[in-house]
Amino acid sequence: MNNFDYLKAGDIQDAIGKSGSCTDSSYIGGGTNLLDLMKYDLAHPTTLIDINHAGTQDAVTETENGGLRLSAFATNADTAWHPLIEEKYPLLSKAILAGASAQIRNMATNGGNLLQRTRCYYFYDANVPCNKREPGSGCSAILGYNRIMAILGTSEHCIAVFPSDMCIALAALEATVNVEGPNGPRSIVFADFHRLPGDTPELDNNLLPGEIITSIDLPPQGFSDNYSYLKLRDRNSYAFALVSVATGLELDGDIIRNARIALGGVAHKPWRVPEAEEFLVGKAASEENFAQAADIILRGATGYQYNDFKIELAKRAIIRNGMMALHPETQLPGALPSA
């Protein structure tokens, strides 16, 4: 772990100014991922700029259009357990609580959650080639042990997956990310925030140098009546998803009037295919229709030997989660989910 200077920012502009005056600086909130990267000798900031006191807004505030604004500086725990989130956006609450451990959720910030780096084995092993860590060196995962890797949106340069649970729900909810940087504030629709690997797998998102995530806006539609978050993993505690699905439905009887489906554990970013959601509109909420939507979502999916099983697993997860969304009470502790 390298030596570094530590600076504390008093507000957003102070943080941006400190970042601009330093070389190779990093903002730090909870530090639950950044400190790991530093310990593994994968990140080498010369200056850490503490932004925990840069944001002054409440963890969750109501917006004029009927939605909610999440502070990027609030912890995952404070967000997931907030009464307004539990009431209006239970899909988001369930997704956050499916991630990490209680201790980590008490430290991790909402902004930091969006900035997580991959959990690829080879990315964390500095002794093997990794294009995400060292562009141009090669991707060891493609011909290696790639069981947890991506099946969608991959490139010849990278098949790593994005690990966040919270972001899968935010993708389904069509959130907006608000940032501020040297060139002023701007907003990024969630679908455009993260990147696919392409020829630049080292770039995880579309933030510009020096920019800070300040808040995340949720639109009024929270799918509070019919929703489900399903996370399939090797163990039920403190494990990343092999496949996860966030589903939100708006129903008229058994007819789907609006649908959102986002997948995690399958791509370099939260994976959403609006065409599949449009297919479901006006149709009955049935296993057959969810299966057809799954085929649209998984069109072009490619396995890499050890992760071939993910294609079928993802299809079954989409179908199962769609049916679970019809009865959100099945997600209560101790309840048995619908098959």
CORTA-V600090 format. One record per pair of residues at least 24 apart in sequence whose ideal C-beta (glycine too) atoms are under 10 Angstrom apart, sorted by the first residue. I is the first residue (numbers start at 0). J is the second residue. D is the distance in Angstrom with one decimal. If there is no record, write none. Layout:
I_J_D + I_J_D
//
This chain:
0_34_8.6 + 0_36_9.9 + 0_37_5.2 + 0_38_5.4 + 0_39_8.8 + 0_40_7.1 + 0_42_9.6 + 0_43_9.1 + 1_37_7.0 + 1_40_7.8 + 1_42_8.7 + 1_43_5.0 + 1_44_7.9 + 1_45_7.7 + 2_43_9.8 + 2_45_8.2 + 3_27_9.9 + 3_37_8.0 + 3_43_8.3 + 3_44_5.6 + 3_45_5.8 + 3_46_6.0 + 3_47_5.5 + 4_44_9.1 + 4_45_6.6 + 4_46_4.5 + 4_47_7.3 + 4_48_9.3 + 5_46_7.5 + 5_47_5.2 + 5_48_8.3 + 5_49_6.8 + 6_46_6.2 + 6_47_7.2 + 6_48_5.1 + 6_49_6.8 + 6_50_9.9 + 7_47_9.6 + 7_48_7.8 + 7_49_4.5 + 7_50_8.7 + 7_51_8.1 + 7_52_6.9 + 7_53_9.1 + 8_48_5.6 + 8_49_6.3 + 8_50_5.2 + 8_51_8.6 + 8_52_7.0 + 8_53_4.7 + 8_54_9.9 + 8_211_9.1 + 9_50_9.9 + 9_52_6.6 + 9_53_7.1 + 10_50_9.3 + 10_52_8.0 + 10_53_5.4 + 10_54_8.3 + 10_55_7.5 + 11_50_7.9 + 11_53_5.1 + 11_54_7.2 + 11_55_9.2 + 11_72_9.8 + 11_179_5.5 + 11_180_9.4 + 11_184_9.2 + 11_211_6.2 + 11_213_6.4 + 12_53_8.8 + 12_179_8.2 + 12_211_9.9 + 13_48_9.0 + 13_50_9.2 + 13_52_9.6 + 13_53_7.0 + 14_48_5.5 + 14_49_8.5 + 14_50_5.0 + 14_52_9.5 + 14_53_4.9 + 14_54_9.6 + 14_179_9.1 + 14_209_9.0 + 14_211_6.0 + 15_48_9.2 + 15_50_9.8 + 15_53_9.2 + 15_179_6.9 + 15_180_6.1 + 15_181_6.0 + 15_182_9.9 + 15_183_9.9 + 15_209_5.7 + 15_210_8.1 + 15_211_6.7 + 16_48_9.8 + 16_181_8.8 + 16_209_9.3 + 17_46_7.7 + 17_48_5.1 + 17_49_9.7 + 17_50_9.5 + 17_209_9.7 + 18_46_8.3 + 18_48_5.9 + 18_50_9.6 + 18_180_8.7 + 18_181_8.3 + 18_208_8.1 + 18_209_4.8 + 18_210_9.1 + 18_211_8.2 + 19_180_9.3 + 19_181_6.0 + 19_208_8.8 + 19_209_5.9 + 20_46_9.2 + 21_45_6.9 + 21_46_4.4 + 21_47_9.7 + 21_48_7.5 + 21_209_10.0 + 22_46_7.8 + 24_48_5.7 + 24_209_8.8 + 26_50_5.0 + 26_51_9.9 + 26_53_8.6 + 26_110_8.5 + 26_111_8.9 + 26_114_9.0 + 26_209_9.2 + 26_210_9.4 + 26_211_6.0 + 26_212_9.1 + 27_51_8.1 + 27_108_9.6 + 27_111_8.5 + 28_53_9.1 + 28_54_9.2 + 28_71_7.9 + 28_72_6.4 + 28_73_9.7 + 28_74_8.9 + 28_106_8.7 + 28_107_8.0 + 28_108_3.9 + 28_109_8.8 + 28_110_6.1 + 28_111_4.8 + 28_112_9.6 + 28_114_9.2 + 28_211_9.6 + 28_212_9.4 + 29_72_9.4 + 29_74_6.9 + 29_75_8.4 + 29_103_8.1 + 29_104_9.4 + 29_105_8.6 + 29_106_4.1 + 29_107_4.5 + 29_108_4.8 + 29_109_9.6 + 29_110_9.2 + 29_111_5.4 + 29_112_9.0 + 30_106_7.4 + 30_107_8.7 + 30_108_9.1 + 30_111_7.7 + 31_75_9.2 + 31_99_7.5 + 31_102_9.4 + 31_103_5.3 + 31_104_9.1 + 31_105_9.8 + 31_106_5.5 + 31_107_4.5 + 31_108_8.5 + 31_111_6.7 + 31_112_8.9 + 31_115_8.7 + 32_103_9.6 + 32_107_8.0 + 32_111_6.6 + 32_112_8.8 + 32_114_7.4 + 32_115_5.1 + 32_116_6.3 + 32_118_9.5 + 32_162_9.0 + 32_163_10.0 + 33_111_7.6 + 33_114_8.5 + 33_115_9.7 + 33_116_8.9 + 35_116_8.9 + 35_118_9.8 + 35_123_8.4 + 36_116_6.6 + 36_122_9.6 + 36_123_8.6 + 36_132_9.8 + 39_122_9.3 + 39_123_5.6 + 39_124_8.7 + 39_125_7.1 + 39_132_10.0 + 40_125_5.9 + 41_116_8.2 + 41_122_7.5 + 41_123_6.9 + 41_124_9.6 + 41_125_6.7 + 41_129_9.4 + 41_131_9.8 + 41_132_6.3 + 41_133_10.0 + 42_116_8.6 + 42_132_9.8 + 48_211_9.3 + 50_108_8.8 + 50_110_8.3 + 50_111_9.8 + 50_211_6.4 + 50_212_9.7 + 50_213_9.7 + 51_108_8.0 + 53_179_9.8 + 53_211_7.2 + 53_213_8.5 + 54_108_9.2 + 54_110_8.7 + 54_211_8.9 + 54_212_9.7 + 54_213_6.5 + 54_214_7.9 + 56_213_8.5 + 56_214_7.0 + 57_81_9.2 + 58_83_9.6 + 58_84_9.0 + 58_109_8.4 + 59_83_5.3 + 59_84_6.2 + 59_87_9.7 + 59_88_9.5 + 59_109_9.9 + 59_217_9.2 + 60_214_8.7 + 61_87_9.5 + 62_214_9.9 + 62_216_6.5 + 62_217_8.2 + 62_218_9.0 + 62_219_8.6 + 64_216_8.9 + 64_218_7.4 + 64_219_6.1 + 65_217_9.9 + 65_218_8.3 + 65_219_3.8 + 65_220_9.1 + 65_221_9.7 + 66_172_9.4 + 66_174_9.2 + 66_175_9.2 + 66_216_6.1 + 66_217_4.8 + 66_218_4.9 + 66_219_4.9 + 66_220_8.4 + 66_221_8.2 + 67_91_9.3 + 67_174_9.7 + 67_214_10.0 + 67_215_9.0 + 67_216_7.5 + 67_217_4.7 + 67_218_9.0 + 67_219_8.9 + 67_221_8.2 + 68_175_9.5 + 68_177_8.0 + 68_213_9.6 + 68_214_5.1 + 68_215_7.2 + 68_216_5.3 + 68_217_7.5 + 69_109_5.4 + 69_110_9.2 + 69_165_9.8 + 69_169_9.0 + 69_174_8.3 + 69_177_9.8 + 69_214_6.2 + 69_215_4.4 + 69_216_7.7 + 69_217_6.9 + 70_108_8.5 + 70_109_6.7 + 70_110_8.4 + 70_212_9.9 + 70_213_7.9 + 70_214_5.8 + 70_215_8.3 + 71_108_6.5 + 71_109_5.2 + 71_110_3.2 + 71_111_8.2 + 71_112_9.1 + 71_113_8.0 + 71_114_9.8 + 71_176_8.4 + 71_177_7.9 + 71_178_8.7 + 71_211_7.5 + 71_212_4.3 + 71_213_5.4 + 71_214_5.5 + 71_215_6.5 + 72_108_5.7 + 72_109_7.5 + 72_110_6.6 + 72_111_9.3 + 72_211_9.4 + 72_212_9.0 + 72_213_8.1 + 72_214_8.8 + 73_108_6.7 + 73_109_5.6 + 73_110_8.9 + 73_214_9.3 + 73_215_9.7 + 74_103_9.7 + 74_104_6.8 + 74_105_5.9 + 74_106_6.6 + 74_107_6.4 + 74_108_6.0 + 74_109_7.7 + 74_111_9.5 + 74_112_9.7 + 75_99_7.6 + 75_101_9.9 + 75_103_7.9 + 75_104_4.2 + 75_105_7.9 + 75_106_8.4 + 75_107_4.8 + 75_108_7.3 + 75_109_6.6 + 75_111_8.8 + 75_112_6.2 + 75_164_9.3 + 75_165_6.6 + 76_101_7.2 + 76_102_9.4 + 76_103_9.1 + 76_104_4.3 + 76_105_4.8 + 76_106_8.5 + 76_107_8.2 + 77_104_9.0 + 77_105_8.5 + 77_108_9.6 + 77_109_9.0 + 78_104_9.0 + 78_107_9.9 + 78_108_9.2 + 78_109_5.8 + 78_112_9.2 + 78_165_8.2 + 78_215_9.2 + 79_104_7.0 + 79_165_8.5 + 80_104_9.3 + 83_217_9.7 + 83_221_9.6 + 84_217_8.7 + 84_221_8.8 + 85_223_9.3 + 86_221_8.6 + 86_223_6.8 + 87_217_8.1 + 87_219_8.5 + 87_220_9.5 + 87_221_4.4 + 87_222_9.4 + 87_223_5.6 + 88_168_7.9 + 88_169_9.6 + 88_172_6.7 + 88_174_9.7 + 88_217_6.0 + 88_218_9.9 + 88_220_9.5 + 88_221_4.2 + 88_222_8.0 + 88_223_6.9 + 88_226_8.6 + 88_247_9.3 + 89_168_9.7 + 89_221_7.7 + 89_222_8.3 + 89_223_5.8 + 89_224_9.4 + 89_226_6.0 + 89_227_9.6 + 89_228_8.9 + 89_247_9.8 + 89_327_7.0 + 89_330_8.5 + 90_167_9.4 + 90_168_5.1 + 90_169_9.6 + 90_171_6.7 + 90_172_6.8 + 90_221_7.2 + 90_222_5.9 + 90_223_8.0 + 90_225_9.6 + 90_226_4.0 + 90_227_7.5 + 90_228_5.9 + 90_245_5.9 + 90_246_7.9 + 90_247_5.6 + 90_259_8.7 + 90_261_9.8 + 90_324_8.8 + 90_327_8.9 + 90_330_9.9 + 91_164_9.8 + 91_165_7.1 + 91_167_9.7 + 91_168_4.5 + 91_169_7.0 + 91_171_8.9 + 91_172_6.5 + 91_174_8.7 + 91_215_9.8 + 91_217_7.4 + 91_221_7.9 + 91_222_9.8 + 91_226_9.2 + 91_228_8.6 + 91_245_8.6 + 91_247_9.9 + 92_165_9.8 + 92_168_8.5 + 92_226_9.8 + 92_228_8.9 + 93_164_8.9 + 93_168_7.5 + 93_226_7.6 + 93_227_7.7 + 93_228_4.2 + 93_229_9.3 + 93_230_9.1 + 93_245_8.5 + 93_327_8.9 + 93_330_6.4 + 94_163_8.7 + 94_164_4.7 + 94_165_5.6 + 94_166_8.3 + 94_167_5.9 + 94_168_3.7 + 94_169_8.2 + 94_171_8.7 + 94_172_9.6 + 94_226_9.8 + 94_228_4.6 + 94_229_9.9 + 94_230_8.1 + 94_243_7.9 + 94_245_6.0 + 94_261_9.5 + 94_263_8.6 + 95_163_9.5 + 95_164_6.5 + 95_165_4.9 + 95_168_7.5 + 95_169_9.8 + 95_228_9.2 + 96_164_8.4 + 96_165_9.6 + 96_228_8.9 + 97_164_4.8 + 97_165_9.0 + 97_167_9.3 + 97_168_9.3 + 97_228_6.1 + 97_229_8.8 + 97_230_4.6 + 97_232_8.9 + 97_235_9.6 + 97_238_10.0 + 97_240_8.1 + 97_243_7.4 + 97_245_9.9 + 97_263_9.7 + 98_162_8.4 + 98_163_7.0 + 98_164_3.7 + 98_165_6.3 + 98_166_9.6 + 98_167_9.6 + 98_230_8.3 + 98_237_9.2 + 98_238_9.8 + 98_239_8.5 + 98_240_8.8 + 98_243_9.4 + 98_263_9.8 + 99_162_9.5 + 99_163_9.8 + 99_164_8.1 + 99_165_9.8 + 99_236_9.7 + 99_237_6.5 + 99_238_9.6 + 99_239_9.2 + 100_236_7.2 + 100_237_4.9 + 101_236_10.0 + 101_237_9.7 + 102_237_9.7 + 103_237_8.3 + 104_165_9.6 + 107_165_9.0 + 108_212_8.9 + 109_165_7.3 + 109_169_9.3 + 109_176_10.0 + 109_212_7.9 + 109_214_8.4 + 109_215_6.1 + 110_176_8.8 + 110_178_9.1 + 110_211_7.4 + 110_212_3.8 + 110_213_7.8 + 110_214_8.5 + 110_215_8.0 + 111_163_9.9 + 111_212_8.5 + 112_162_9.7 + 112_163_5.5 + 112_164_8.5 + 112_165_4.8 + 112_166_6.7 + 112_169_8.9 + 112_212_9.6 + 112_215_9.5 + 113_161_9.8 + 113_163_7.1 + 113_165_7.9 + 113_166_6.1 + 113_169_7.9 + 113_174_9.6 + 113_176_6.8 + 113_189_8.9 + 113_192_6.8 + 113_193_7.9 + 113_203_9.4 + 113_204_7.3 + 113_206_9.2 + 113_212_6.2 + 113_215_7.7 + 114_163_9.2 + 114_166_9.9 + 114_192_9.8 + 114_193_9.7 + 114_203_7.3 + 114_204_6.9 + 114_206_7.9 + 114_212_7.4 + 115_161_7.2 + 115_162_5.5 + 115_163_5.3 + 115_165_9.3 + 115_166_8.1 + 115_203_8.2 + 116_159_8.8 + 116_161_8.8 + 116_162_8.1 + 116_203_6.3 + 117_147_9.6 + 117_148_9.3 + 117_149_9.4 + 117_157_8.5 + 117_158_9.9 + 117_159_4.0 + 117_160_6.3 + 117_161_6.6 + 117_162_6.5 + 117_196_9.8 + 117_200_9.0 + 117_203_7.9 + 117_239_9.7 + 117_267_7.8 + 118_147_7.4 + 118_159_8.2 + 118_160_7.6 + 118_161_9.2 + 118_162_4.8 + 118_239_5.4 + 119_143_9.7 + 119_145_8.9 + 119_147_7.6 + 119_148_7.0 + 119_149_9.4 + 119_157_8.4 + 119_158_8.2 + 119_159_4.1 + 119_160_7.4 + 119_162_9.3 + 120_144_7.0 + 120_145_8.8 + 120_146_9.3 + 120_147_7.7 + 120_148_9.1 + 120_159_9.6 + 121_145_9.0 + 121_148_9.4 + 121_157_9.9 + 121_158_9.9 + 121_159_8.3 + 122_157_9.1 + 122_159_6.3 + 122_200_9.5 + 129_157_8.3 + 129_159_8.5 + 129_200_8.7 + 129_201_9.3 + 130_154_9.1 + 130_155_9.2 + 130_156_4.6 + 130_157_5.4 + 130_159_9.1 + 130_196_7.9 + 130_198_9.2 + 130_199_8.9 + 130_200_4.9 + 130_201_7.0 + 131_156_8.4 + 131_157_5.6 + 131_159_5.9 + 131_196_7.6 + 131_199_9.5 + 131_200_4.6 + 131_201_5.4 + 131_202_9.1 + 131_203_8.3 + 131_267_9.2 + 132_200_9.2 + 132_201_7.4 + 133_201_8.2 + 134_198_9.0 + 134_199_7.3 + 134_200_7.5 + 134_201_5.1 + 134_202_9.4 + 135_201_9.7 + 138_196_8.9 + 138_200_7.8 + 140_303_7.6 + 140_305_9.6 + 140_306_9.4 + 141_303_6.1 + 141_304_9.5 + 142_303_8.1 + 142_304_8.4 + 143_303_8.9 + 143_304_9.5 + 143_305_8.5 + 144_303_9.9 + 144_304_9.1 + 144_305_5.8 + 144_306_9.5 + 145_302_8.7 + 145_303_4.6 + 145_304_6.8 + 145_305_5.0 + 145_306_5.3 + 145_307_9.7 + 145_309_9.9 + 146_233_9.4 + 146_241_8.0 + 146_303_9.2 + 146_304_9.1 + 146_305_4.4 + 146_306_5.3 + 146_307_9.6 + 146_308_8.4 + 146_309_8.5 + 147_232_9.7 + 147_233_9.0 + 147_238_10.0 + 147_239_7.1 + 147_240_9.0 + 147_241_6.5 + 147_264_7.5 + 147_305_8.8 + 147_306_7.0 + 147_309_8.8 + 148_264_9.5 + 148_265_9.3 + 148_266_9.9 + 148_267_9.9 + 148_302_9.1 + 148_303_6.2 + 148_305_8.0 + 148_306_5.3 + 148_309_8.4 + 149_195_9.4 + 149_196_8.4 + 149_264_8.4 + 149_265_6.0 + 149_266_5.0 + 149_267_6.0 + 149_268_9.6 + 149_270_8.9 + 149_300_9.3 + 149_301_8.9 + 149_302_9.8 + 149_303_8.5 + 149_306_7.9 + 149_309_8.6 + 150_242_9.1 + 150_262_9.7 + 150_264_9.2 + 150_265_5.3 + 150_266_7.6 + 150_270_9.4 + 150_297_7.9 + 150_299_9.2 + 150_300_4.5 + 150_301_6.0 + 150_302_5.7 + 150_303_7.9 + 150_306_6.2 + 150_307_8.3 + 150_308_9.6 + 150_309_4.9 + 150_310_5.7 + 150_312_9.5 + 150_313_7.2 + 151_195_9.1 + 151_262_7.7 + 151_265_5.1 + 151_266_4.4 + 151_267_8.7 + 151_268_9.6 + 151_270_5.4 + 151_272_9.2 + 151_296_8.4 + 151_297_7.2 + 151_298_9.0 + 151_299_6.9 + 151_300_5.3 + 151_301_7.9 + 151_309_9.3 + 151_310_9.2 + 151_313_8.5 + 152_194_9.6 + 152_195_4.5 + 152_196_7.5 + 152_197_9.1 + 152_265_8.2 + 152_266_4.2 + 152_267_5.6 + 152_268_7.0 + 152_270_6.7 + 152_299_8.7 + 152_300_9.5 + 152_301_9.9 + 153_195_8.1 + 153_196_6.7 + 153_197_9.8 + 153_200_9.6 + 153_265_9.8 + 153_266_7.6 + 153_267_7.3 + 153_299_9.8 + 153_300_9.5 + 153_301_6.7 + 153_303_8.1 + 154_195_7.2 + 154_196_4.6 + 154_197_5.4 + 154_198_7.0 + 154_199_9.4 + 154_200_7.0 + 154_267_8.5 + 155_196_9.1 + 155_197_9.8 + 155_198_8.9 + 155_200_10.0 + 156_196_5.7 + 156_197_7.4 + 156_198_6.2 + 156_199_8.0 + 156_200_5.0 + 156_201_9.2 + 157_195_9.0 + 157_196_3.7 + 157_197_8.5 + 157_198_9.6 + 157_199_9.2 + 157_200_3.4 + 157_201_8.7 + 157_267_6.8 + 158_196_7.8 + 158_200_9.1 + 158_266_9.4 + 158_267_8.2 + 158_301_8.9 + 158_302_9.9 + 158_303_6.1 + 158_306_8.4 + 159_196_7.2 + 159_200_7.0 + 159_203_9.5 + 159_266_9.3 + 159_267_6.2 + 160_239_8.1 + 160_240_8.4 + 160_241_9.3 + 160_242_9.8 + 160_263_7.8 + 160_264_5.6 + 160_265_6.6 + 160_266_6.4 + 160_267_6.7 + 160_268_9.1 + 160_270_9.6 + 160_306_9.5 + 160_309_9.7 + 161_193_6.4 + 161_194_9.7 + 161_195_10.0 + 161_203_7.7 + 161_204_9.7 + 161_239_9.9 + 161_263_7.2 + 161_264_8.4 + 161_265_9.3 + 161_266_6.9 + 161_267_5.8 + 161_268_5.3 + 161_269_6.7 + 161_270_9.0 + 162_239_5.0 + 162_240_7.7 + 162_243_9.9 + 162_263_7.9 + 162_264_8.0 + 163_193_9.2 + 163_239_9.2 + 163_240_9.4 + 163_243_9.5 + 163_263_7.1 + 163_268_9.6 + 163_269_7.6 + 164_228_7.5 + 164_230_6.5 + 164_239_8.6 + 164_240_6.9 + 164_243_6.3 + 164_245_8.6 + 164_263_6.5 + 164_264_9.4 + 164_269_10.0 + 165_215_9.4 + 165_245_9.8 + 165_263_9.7 + 165_269_9.8 + 166_192_8.5 + 166_193_7.4 + 166_215_9.9 + 166_245_9.4 + 166_261_8.6 + 166_263_7.4 + 166_268_8.2 + 166_269_5.2 + 167_228_7.5 + 167_230_8.9 + 167_240_8.2 + 167_243_5.6 + 167_244_7.7 + 167_245_4.6 + 167_261_5.0 + 167_262_7.0 + 167_263_3.9 + 167_264_8.6 + 167_268_9.9 + 167_269_5.0 + 167_270_8.5 + 167_271_9.0 + 168_217_9.8 + 168_222_9.9 + 168_226_8.9 + 168_228_6.3 + 168_243_9.4 + 168_245_4.6 + 168_246_9.9 + 168_247_8.6 + 168_259_9.6 + 168_261_7.3 + 168_263_9.1 + 168_269_8.8 + 169_215_6.7 + 169_217_8.0 + 169_245_8.6 + 169_261_8.4 + 169_269_7.5 + 170_245_7.2 + 170_259_8.4 + 170_260_9.6 + 170_261_4.1 + 170_262_8.8 + 170_263_8.6 + 170_268_8.2 + 170_269_3.7 + 170_270_8.0 + 170_271_5.3 + 171_222_7.9 + 171_226_8.6 + 171_228_8.8 + 171_244_8.9 + 171_245_4.1 + 171_246_7.1 + 171_247_5.4 + 171_258_9.5 + 171_259_4.2 + 171_260_6.7 + 171_261_4.0 + 171_262_9.4 + 171_269_8.1 + 171_271_7.0 + 171_276_9.4 + 172_215_9.7 + 172_216_9.9 + 172_217_5.8 + 172_218_6.9 + 172_220_7.7 + 172_221_6.9 + 172_222_7.5 + 172_226_9.6 + 172_245_8.1 + 172_247_7.0 + 172_259_7.0 + 172_261_8.6 + 173_216_9.8 + 173_217_8.5 + 173_218_5.9 + 173_220_8.0 + 173_247_9.7 + 173_259_7.3 + 173_261_9.6 + 173_271_9.0 + 174_215_5.3 + 174_216_6.3 + 174_217_5.5 + 174_218_7.6 + 175_214_9.0 + 175_215_7.1 + 175_216_4.3 + 175_217_8.3 + 175_218_7.9 + 176_204_9.0 + 176_205_9.5 + 176_206_8.9 + 176_212_6.0 + 176_213_8.9 + 176_214_8.1 + 176_215_5.7 + 176_216_8.0 + 177_211_9.8 + 177_212_7.3 + 177_213_5.2 + 177_214_4.6 + 177_215_7.0 + 177_216_6.5 + 178_205_9.6 + 178_206_6.5 + 178_207_8.2 + 178_210_4.7 + 178_211_6.4 + 178_212_5.3 + 178_213_6.3 + 178_214_8.9 + 179_209_9.4 + 179_210_6.7 + 179_211_5.7 + 179_212_8.5 + 179_213_5.3 + 179_214_9.5 + 180_206_7.9 + 180_207_5.6 + 180_208_7.6 + 180_209_4.8 + 180_210_3.4 + 180_211_6.8 + 180_213_9.9 + 181_207_7.9 + 181_208_7.7 + 181_209_4.8 + 181_210_7.8 + 182_207_7.2 + 182_208_9.9 + 182_209_8.6 + 182_210_8.4 + 183_210_10.0 + 184_210_9.4 + 184_213_7.5 + 185_210_8.2 + 186_214_9.5 + 186_216_7.6 + 187_212_9.2 + 188_216_10.0 + 189_215_8.2 + 189_216_9.5 + 189_217_9.9 + 189_261_9.5 + 189_268_9.8 + 189_269_7.8 + 189_271_9.1 + 190_261_9.6 + 190_268_8.7 + 190_269_8.3 + 190_271_6.7 + 190_273_8.9 + 191_268_9.9 + 192_268_8.2 + 192_269_9.1 + 193_266_9.2 + 193_267_7.4 + 193_268_3.6 + 193_269_6.7 + 194_267_7.0 + 194_268_6.5 + 195_266_7.2 + 195_267_5.1 + 195_268_6.2 + 195_270_9.6 + 196_266_9.2 + 196_267_4.9 + 196_268_9.2 + 197_267_9.0 + 200_267_7.3 + 203_267_8.0 + 203_268_8.3 + 204_268_8.5 + 220_247_7.9 + 220_249_7.4 + 220_257_7.4 + 220_259_8.7 + 221_247_7.8 + 222_246_8.3 + 222_247_3.1 + 222_248_6.4 + 222_249_6.6 + 222_250_9.9 + 222_257_8.1 + 222_258_9.2 + 222_259_6.8 + 222_324_8.0 + 222_327_9.4 + 223_247_8.9 + 223_327_8.5 + 224_248_8.2 + 224_249_7.8 + 224_250_7.4 + 224_324_9.3 + 224_325_9.9 + 224_327_7.4 + 225_249_7.1 + 225_250_5.6 + 225_255_9.2 + 225_257_9.8 + 225_258_9.5 + 225_284_8.2 + 225_321_9.7 + 225_323_9.5 + 225_324_4.9 + 225_325_6.1 + 225_326_8.4 + 225_327_6.5 + 226_259_9.0 + 226_320_9.5 + 226_323_8.9 + 226_324_5.5 + 226_325_9.9 + 226_327_5.7 + 226_330_8.5 + 227_319_8.7 + 227_320_4.9 + 227_321_7.8 + 227_322_8.4 + 227_323_3.9 + 227_324_4.1 + 227_325_8.5 + 227_326_8.6 + 227_327_6.5 + 227_329_8.0 + 227_330_6.3 + 227_336_8.2 + 227_337_9.2 + 228_261_9.7 + 228_263_9.4 + 228_320_7.6 + 228_323_8.9 + 228_324_9.3 + 228_330_7.7 + 229_263_9.9 + 229_316_5.7 + 229_317_8.9 + 229_319_6.4 + 229_320_4.2 + 229_321_9.6 + 229_323_6.5 + 229_324_9.4 + 229_330_8.9 + 229_336_7.8 + 230_263_7.7 + 230_264_8.2 + 230_316_9.1 + 230_320_9.8 + 231_263_9.9 + 231_264_7.8 + 231_309_9.5 + 231_312_6.5 + 231_313_8.9 + 231_315_8.9 + 231_316_5.8 + 231_319_9.2 + 231_320_9.8 + 232_264_8.2 + 239_263_8.8 + 239_264_7.0 + 240_264_3.7 + 240_265_8.8 + 240_316_9.5 + 241_265_8.8 + 241_306_8.5 + 241_308_8.5 + 241_309_6.5 + 241_312_6.6 + 241_313_9.0 + 241_316_9.1 + 242_308_9.6 + 242_309_6.1 + 242_310_9.6 + 242_311_10.0 + 242_312_5.2 + 242_313_4.8 + 242_314_9.4 + 242_315_8.8 + 242_316_5.0 + 242_317_8.9 + 242_320_9.9 + 243_269_9.4 + 243_313_9.5 + 243_316_7.7 + 243_320_8.9 + 244_270_9.8 + 244_293_9.4 + 244_296_9.4 + 244_313_7.8 + 244_315_9.9 + 244_316_4.9 + 244_317_5.6 + 244_318_9.4 + 244_319_8.1 + 244_320_4.2 + 244_321_8.4 + 244_323_9.2 + 244_324_9.5 + 245_269_8.3 + 245_271_9.1 + 245_320_7.9 + 245_324_9.5 + 246_276_9.9 + 246_289_8.8 + 246_292_10.0 + 246_316_9.8 + 246_317_7.8 + 246_319_9.6 + 246_320_4.7 + 246_321_5.6 + 246_322_9.3 + 246_323_7.5 + 246_324_4.5 + 246_325_9.7 + 247_276_9.6 + 247_324_7.0 + 248_276_9.8 + 248_279_8.2 + 248_284_6.6 + 248_321_7.5 + 248_324_5.0 + 248_325_7.4 + 248_327_9.9 + 249_280_9.4 + 250_283_9.8 + 250_284_6.4 + 250_324_9.0 + 250_325_7.7 + 251_281_9.6 + 252_283_9.0 + 252_284_9.2 + 253_282_9.6 + 253_283_5.3 + 253_284_5.4 + 253_285_7.9 + 253_325_8.2 + 254_279_9.8 + 254_280_8.9 + 254_281_6.6 + 254_282_7.1 + 254_283_6.2 + 254_284_7.5 + 255_279_4.8 + 255_280_5.9 + 255_281_7.0 + 255_282_5.8 + 255_283_7.4 + 255_284_5.4 + 255_285_9.6 + 255_288_7.8 + 255_289_9.6 + 255_292_9.6 + 255_321_9.2 + 255_324_10.0 + 256_280_6.7 + 256_281_7.8 + 258_282_9.2 + 258_284_8.8 + 258_288_9.7 + 258_289_9.4 + 258_292_7.7 + 258_321_8.3 + 258_324_9.0 + 259_324_9.8 + 260_289_8.7 + 260_292_6.8 + 260_293_8.5 + 260_295_9.8 + 260_296_6.6 + 260_317_6.4 + 260_320_7.9 + 260_321_7.5 + 260_324_9.4 + 261_296_9.4 + 262_293_9.7 + 262_296_6.8 + 262_297_8.7 + 262_313_6.4 + 262_316_8.0 + 262_317_7.5 + 262_320_9.7 + 264_306_10.0 + 264_309_7.7 + 264_312_9.3 + 264_313_8.3 + 264_316_9.3 + 265_296_9.3 + 265_297_8.5 + 265_300_7.6 + 265_306_9.3 + 265_309_6.4 + 265_310_8.9 + 265_312_9.3 + 265_313_5.8 + 265_316_9.6 + 266_300_9.5 + 270_296_7.4 + 270_297_9.3 + 270_300_9.7 + 270_313_9.1 + 271_296_8.2 + 272_296_4.7 + 272_297_8.7 + 272_298_7.8 + 274_298_8.8 + 275_317_8.6 + 279_321_8.3 + 284_321_6.8 + 284_322_7.8 + 284_324_7.9 + 284_325_5.7 + 285_318_9.5 + 285_321_8.6 + 285_322_8.4 + 285_325_9.7 + 286_318_5.5 + 286_319_8.7 + 286_321_7.7 + 286_322_6.3 + 286_337_10.0 + 286_338_9.2 + 287_318_9.0 + 288_318_9.4 + 288_321_8.1 + 289_314_9.3 + 289_317_6.1 + 289_318_4.5 + 289_319_8.5 + 289_320_8.2 + 289_321_3.7 + 289_322_7.0 + 289_324_9.4 + 290_314_7.0 + 290_315_9.1 + 290_317_8.0 + 290_318_5.4 + 290_321_9.0 + 291_318_9.8 + 292_317_6.8 + 292_318_8.6 + 292_321_7.5 + 293_317_4.0 + 293_318_6.0 + 293_320_9.9 + 293_321_8.5
//
